[in-house]
Amino acid sequence: MLKDLLRFLRVPLAPTAACDGVACLLLALGAGSVAGSPGVLDWALLVATSLCIYGFGMGLNDWADREQDRRLNPSRPLPSGRLAPGRALGVRLLVGAGAVGRGGGARGWRAGGGLGLLRGA
C-alpha cells in the first residue's frame, strides 16, 4: 500500500517541485524582494511546502481523472483498486493541510500555501 500511496503522490518526481520553490526564492533574493538572508529553517520549510503542494496537485489529478484512468491507465492505484478512494482523498487532504501549515517557511505567508493549493485545484 505504501508503494501505491507514493505513486499516487508522484513522489519520484517530487524533487522537481522542491527545486522550483528554491529557484523562486533565489530569484526573489537576487531581485532584492526578500529582506535578510533566509536560514536553514526557511529553506527547509519552503521545500516542505513545495512538496506538499505538489503532492496535493498530483493526488487531485488522479482523483479527478479516476474514471478516465479506468479505461486508459487501469494500473494506477485508484482505478486498479489498490488504493481506496476514501484513503486517497484523506491523504490528499493531509498533504494539502501540510502545505497551509508550512506556509512557505518560517517567515512565509501562511495564505501562500492555501493559494498554491487553489492554483493546483
C-alpha positions as protocol buffer text, in pm:
chain_id: "A"
residue {
  index: 1
  type: MET
  ca { x: 0 y: 0 z: 0 }
}
residue {
  index: 2
  type: LEU
  ca { x: 286 y: 242 z: 71 }
}
residue {
  index: 3
  type: LYS
  ca { x: 411 y: 195 z: -284 }
}
residue {
  index: 4
  type: ASP
  ca { x: 66 y: 289 z: -416 }
}
residue {
  index: 5
  type: LEU
  ca { x: 49 y: 600 z: -195 }
}
residue {
  index: 6
  type: LEU
  ca { x: 391 y: 710 z: -315 }
}
residue {
  index: 7
  type: ARG
  ca { x: 283 y: 655 z: -675 }
}
residue {
  index: 8
  type: PHE
  ca { x: -45 y: 843 z: -614 }
}
residue {
  index: 9
  type: LEU
  ca { x: 151 y: 1147 z: -486 }
}
residue {
  index: 10
  type: ARG
  ca { x: 417 y: 1109 z: -762 }
}
residue {
  index: 11
  type: VAL
  ca { x: 696 y: 1104 z: -504 }
}
residue {
  index: 12
  type: PRO
  ca { x: 967 y: 1001 z: -754 }
}
residue {
  index: 13
  type: LEU
  ca { x: 907 y: 1328 z: -942 }
}
residue {
  index: 14
  type: ALA
  ca { x: 874 y: 1545 z: -629 }
}
residue {
  index: 15
  type: PRO
  ca { x: 1233 y: 1679 z: -627 }
}
residue {
  index: 16
  type: THR
  ca { x: 1137 y: 1894 z: -925 }
}
residue {
  index: 17
  type: ALA
  ca { x: 878 y: 2072 z: -709 }
}
residue {
  index: 18
  type: ALA
  ca { x: 1133 y: 2130 z: -434 }
}
residue {
  index: 19
  type: CYS
  ca { x: 1378 y: 2275 z: -685 }
}
residue {
  index: 20
  type: ASP
  ca { x: 1109 y: 2506 z: -824 }
}
residue {
  index: 21
  type: GLY
  ca { x: 1049 y: 2654 z: -479 }
}
residue {
  index: 22
  type: VAL
  ca { x: 1421 y: 2701 z: -418 }
}
residue {
  index: 23
  type: ALA
  ca { x: 1465 y: 2862 z: -761 }
}
residue {
  index: 24
  type: CYS
  ca { x: 1184 y: 3109 z: -687 }
}
residue {
  index: 25
  type: LEU
  ca { x: 1344 y: 3208 z: -358 }
}
residue {
  index: 26
  type: LEU
  ca { x: 1682 y: 3251 z: -525 }
}
residue {
  index: 27
  type: LEU
  ca { x: 1523 y: 3475 z: -788 }
}
residue {
  index: 28
  type: ALA
  ca { x: 1349 y: 3678 z: -516 }
}
residue {
  index: 29
  type: LEU
  ca { x: 1676 y: 3714 z: -327 }
}
residue {
  index: 30
  type: GLY
  ca { x: 1853 y: 3827 z: -644 }
}
residue {
  index: 31
  type: ALA
  ca { x: 1582 y: 4084 z: -714 }
}
residue {
  index: 32
  type: GLY
  ca { x: 1603 y: 4219 z: -360 }
}
residue {
  index: 33
  type: SER
  ca { x: 1243 y: 4116 z: -288 }
}
residue {
  index: 34
  type: VAL
  ca { x: 1336 y: 3928 z: 30 }
}
residue {
  index: 35
  type: ALA
  ca { x: 1476 y: 4111 z: 329 }
}
residue {
  index: 36
  type: GLY
  ca { x: 1766 y: 3945 z: 507 }
}
residue {
  index: 37
  type: SER
  ca { x: 1922 y: 3610 z: 447 }
}
residue {
  index: 38
  type: PRO
  ca { x: 1700 y: 3302 z: 478 }
}
residue {
  index: 39
  type: GLY
  ca { x: 1818 y: 3049 z: 732 }
}
residue {
  index: 40
  type: VAL
  ca { x: 1824 y: 2673 z: 703 }
}
residue {
  index: 41
  type: LEU
  ca { x: 1477 y: 2650 z: 859 }
}
residue {
  index: 42
  type: ASP
  ca { x: 1338 y: 2892 z: 599 }
}
residue {
  index: 43
  type: TRP
  ca { x: 1478 y: 2681 z: 316 }
}
residue {
  index: 44
  type: ALA
  ca { x: 1359 y: 2353 z: 469 }
}
residue {
  index: 45
  type: LEU
  ca { x: 1005 y: 2480 z: 525 }
}
residue {
  index: 46
  type: LEU
  ca { x: 990 y: 2624 z: 175 }
}
residue {
  index: 47
  type: VAL
  ca { x: 1087 y: 2285 z: 32 }
}
residue {
  index: 48
  type: ALA
  ca { x: 831 y: 2110 z: 257 }
}
residue {
  index: 49
  type: THR
  ca { x: 557 y: 2348 z: 142 }
}
residue {
  index: 50
  type: SER
  ca { x: 650 y: 2294 z: -224 }
}
residue {
  index: 51
  type: LEU
  ca { x: 643 y: 1917 z: -179 }
}
residue {
  index: 52
  type: CYS
  ca { x: 303 y: 1928 z: -8 }
}
residue {
  index: 53
  type: ILE
  ca { x: 151 y: 2148 z: -280 }
}
residue {
  index: 54
  type: TYR
  ca { x: 295 y: 1916 z: -544 }
}
residue {
  index: 55
  type: GLY
  ca { x: 157 y: 1604 z: -375 }
}
residue {
  index: 56
  type: PHE
  ca { x: -182 y: 1769 z: -336 }
}
residue {
  index: 57
  type: GLY
  ca { x: -194 y: 1860 z: -704 }
}
residue {
  index: 58
  type: MET
  ca { x: -84 y: 1516 z: -822 }
}
residue {
  index: 59
  type: GLY
  ca { x: -336 y: 1349 z: -594 }
}
residue {
  index: 60
  type: LEU
  ca { x: -607 y: 1585 z: -717 }
}
residue {
  index: 61
  type: ASN
  ca { x: -520 y: 1496 z: -1075 }
}
residue {
  index: 62
  type: ASP
  ca { x: -555 y: 1124 z: -1012 }
}
residue {
  index: 63
  type: TRP
  ca { x: -873 y: 1179 z: -811 }
}
residue {
  index: 64
  type: ALA
  ca { x: -1032 y: 1389 z: -1087 }
}
residue {
  index: 65
  type: ASP
  ca { x: -924 y: 1152 z: -1365 }
}
residue {
  index: 66
  type: ARG
  ca { x: -1002 y: 824 z: -1192 }
}
residue {
  index: 67
  type: GLU
  ca { x: -1293 y: 738 z: -1426 }
}
residue {
  index: 68
  type: GLN
  ca { x: -1087 y: 813 z: -1736 }
}
residue {
  index: 69
  type: ASP
  ca { x: -793 y: 619 z: -1589 }
}
residue {
  index: 70
  type: ARG
  ca { x: -1014 y: 311 z: -1556 }
}
residue {
  index: 71
  type: ARG
  ca { x: -1013 y: 298 z: -1934 }
}
residue {
  index: 72
  type: LEU
  ca { x: -674 y: 447 z: -2023 }
}
residue {
  index: 73
  type: ASN
  ca { x: -444 y: 357 z: -1735 }
}
residue {
  index: 74
  type: PRO
  ca { x: -606 y: 87 z: -1522 }
}
residue {
  index: 75
  type: SER
  ca { x: -278 y: 2 z: -1348 }
}
residue {
  index: 76
  type: ARG
  ca { x: -277 y: 327 z: -1148 }
}
residue {
  index: 77
  type: PRO
  ca { x: -352 y: 291 z: -776 }
}
residue {
  index: 78
  type: LEU
  ca { x: -709 y: 428 z: -781 }
}
residue {
  index: 79
  type: PRO
  ca { x: -857 y: 256 z: -1088 }
}
residue {
  index: 80
  type: SER
  ca { x: -684 y: -72 z: -1000 }
}
residue {
  index: 81
  type: GLY
  ca { x: -846 y: -70 z: -655 }
}
residue {
  index: 82
  type: ARG
  ca { x: -510 y: -93 z: -474 }
}
residue {
  index: 83
  type: LEU
  ca { x: -583 y: 247 z: -318 }
}
residue {
  index: 84
  type: ALA
  ca { x: -932 y: 309 z: -185 }
}
residue {
  index: 85
  type: PRO
  ca { x: -1090 y: 640 z: -295 }
}
residue {
  index: 86
  type: GLY
  ca { x: -1154 y: 743 z: 66 }
}
residue {
  index: 87
  type: ARG
  ca { x: -794 y: 682 z: 163 }
}
residue {
  index: 88
  type: ALA
  ca { x: -673 y: 872 z: -144 }
}
residue {
  index: 89
  type: LEU
  ca { x: -893 y: 1168 z: -54 }
}
residue {
  index: 90
  type: GLY
  ca { x: -769 y: 1161 z: 306 }
}
residue {
  index: 91
  type: VAL
  ca { x: -403 y: 1155 z: 203 }
}
residue {
  index: 92
  type: ARG
  ca { x: -461 y: 1440 z: -40 }
}
residue {
  index: 93
  type: LEU
  ca { x: -629 y: 1648 z: 232 }
}
residue {
  index: 94
  type: LEU
  ca { x: -341 y: 1576 z: 470 }
}
residue {
  index: 95
  type: VAL
  ca { x: -75 y: 1697 z: 229 }
}
residue {
  index: 96
  type: GLY
  ca { x: -293 y: 1999 z: 150 }
}
residue {
  index: 97
  type: ALA
  ca { x: -317 y: 2081 z: 519 }
}
residue {
  index: 98
  type: GLY
  ca { x: 59 y: 2037 z: 540 }
}
residue {
  index: 99
  type: ALA
  ca { x: 107 y: 2300 z: 270 }
}
residue {
  index: 100
  type: VAL
  ca { x: -111 y: 2551 z: 452 }
}
residue {
  index: 101
  type: GLY
  ca { x: 52 y: 2465 z: 784 }
}
residue {
  index: 102
  type: ARG
  ca { x: 403 y: 2514 z: 647 }
}
residue {
  index: 103
  type: GLY
  ca { x: 304 y: 2835 z: 472 }
}
residue {
  index: 104
  type: GLY
  ca { x: 622 y: 2875 z: 271 }
}
residue {
  index: 105
  type: GLY
  ca { x: 868 y: 2872 z: 557 }
}
residue {
  index: 106
  type: ALA
  ca { x: 938 y: 3023 z: 895 }
}
residue {
  index: 107
  type: ARG
  ca { x: 899 y: 3374 z: 755 }
}
residue {
  index: 108
  type: GLY
  ca { x: 643 y: 3267 z: 500 }
}
residue {
  index: 109
  type: TRP
  ca { x: 292 y: 3384 z: 439 }
}
residue {
  index: 110
  type: ARG
  ca { x: 51 y: 3110 z: 554 }
}
residue {
  index: 111
  type: ALA
  ca { x: -209 y: 3209 z: 297 }
}
residue {
  index: 112
  type: GLY
  ca { x: 53 y: 3136 z: 31 }
}
residue {
  index: 113
  type: GLY
  ca { x: 21 y: 2763 z: 94 }
}
residue {
  index: 114
  type: GLY
  ca { x: -354 y: 2789 z: 53 }
}
residue {
  index: 115
  type: LEU
  ca { x: -322 y: 2990 z: -266 }
}
residue {
  index: 116
  type: GLY
  ca { x: -85 y: 2729 z: -403 }
}
residue {
  index: 117
  type: LEU
  ca { x: -347 y: 2465 z: -338 }
}
residue {
  index: 118
  type: LEU
  ca { x: -615 y: 2670 z: -513 }
}
residue {
  index: 119
  type: ARG
  ca { x: -388 y: 2709 z: -812 }
}
residue {
  index: 120
  type: GLY
  ca { x: -334 y: 2333 z: -817 }
}
residue {
  index: 121
  type: ALA
  ca { x: -710 y: 2274 z: -794 }
}
